[in-house]
Amino acid sequence: MKLNFLAAGRLRMKKSIYIPDADRSEMIDLPVSSALIRHKQGNVLFDTGCHPSVVDNAEGRWGALAKFMKPLMSADETLLPSLACVGLGPDDIDIVVNSHFHPDHCGCNQFFTKATILAHAREVEAASAAGAESAGYLRVDWQTGQPIETVNGEKDLFGDASVVLLPLPGHTPGSLGALVSLDRDGQFLLASDSVSLRRHLDADAAPRNTWNVDEQLKTYAEVRRIEKAGATVICGHDDGQWQGLRKGNDGYE
């Protein structure tokens, strides 16, 4: 089995959203990524990043959200070109796991027409609720026509403990992580925005864009338990960590 980290966008946001004591004028640049898991039973994408149209017209896709999330990437830094660099196209993907349904995590779902989408049942419920767009859920990104298989508790994706989906609520009601166990390089916890920045986990401090702080702090405790057992925690938007990861064809096994 192989694990490849793929560029899927880049955003600029107010730093105070993630670091509350930052000056309101400061900004932070955030990588947006996808993880490709190549298993003998099928190819899995964990998150699909930003839709490529936001490179030139974020407001057209995201509406009012574009005031808070400014895309910084070129078209080549979105998911489909990144996927092509490892020799795969959209039809080669069997499963898409969405950690949650914010538009920087499910923006390219529509291209994977042959894939089954997996998401937590609570996330589908939250994204379907009245007024969900004000909470960052855009139907154009997450409701794209493929079957959505809902997850409630933990889910062993292939029945061999190599990829286990884990509920990690807090950032959103149905945030999911994936614990990936590789033969050579060990375990990786794909934490997505359950740990947006490493400093949140180290300081036990939830960012301002947290749905439920109590749930988030419980999730931090669970992530620390998994890390203590030997897993490498991959944060959702930590630029320092992103710069140090092997990316594209230079993956993990």
Secondary structure as UniProt FT lines:
FT   STRAND          2..14
FT   HELIX           15..18
FT   TURN            20..21
FT   TURN            24..25
FT   STRAND          27..39
FT   TURN            40..41
FT   STRAND          42..46
FT   TURN            52..53
FT   HELIX           54..62
FT   HELIX           63..67
FT   STRAND          70..71
FT   HELIX           75..77
FT   HELIX           79..84
FT   TURN            85..87
FT   HELIX           90..92
FT   STRAND          95..97
FT   HELIX           103..106
FT   TURN            107..108
FT   HELIX           109..111
FT   TURN            113..114
FT   STRAND          116..120
FT   HELIX           121..128
FT   TURN            130..131
FT   HELIX           132..135
FT   HELIX           139..142
FT   STRAND          148..151
FT   STRAND          155..156
FT   STRAND          163..167
FT   TURN            173..174
FT   STRAND          176..182
FT   TURN            183..185
FT   STRAND          186..192
FT   HELIX           193..195
FT   HELIX           198..203
FT   TURN            208..209
FT   HELIX           213..228
FT   TURN            229..230
FT   STRAND          232..235
FT   HELIX           239..244
FT   TURN            248..249
//
